[in-house]
Amino acid sequence: MVTTEELTVRGLRAYEIGRILTALRIAVVVIPVGTACLVERTGRGACACLTFILLATAVWLRWRDRRGMDAVNTGLVAGSLPLLAGIVLDRLDLHCGLAGAQSFCTTFAVLLGTGAGAMISLNQSRLRARASSVLTASAVAGLAAALGCVRLGVLGVSSMFAGIALGSLAGAAIARRGA
């Protein structure tokens, strides 16, 4: 005969296994993106490290609660455009800098990041999320964008992060004014 305590333990174990399996489903998206980053000719170590950090962060946030799941989904969608743009800019053999033609890459990175940040804020305000969810989604978007921008140089990644922060703040101000 099975006791009530044993049934409780089995039920909790099944619940936690379900939560972790749901959280791990994000690997279906993150691992192929990280693999695409690793195929490139330079920056493989940084790509591997960023992929691991992004995957670990996404799984932990999705396992933690529903708001984390929404933040990860929003962050990955918002970070996908800067990620793809970074890969394309690398294919064109461009690097970000402060002088000459390299300043256009830096400006483009800031603009893409600003768009991603605004998308995060507007999406999270639609979900009536807290400010911490916007910050979390911005961090996930930054990690995803960094996978594509790692070959553009430190200034390219920094510009993308600055743009995401700027866009998140601007989007939050617009959403607050509209509410």
Summary of the structure (lengths in Angstrom):
residues: 179
radius of gyration: 18.8
end to end distance: 57.4
largest distance: 78.3
contacts: 632
relative contact order: 0.15
helix: 85%
strand: 0%
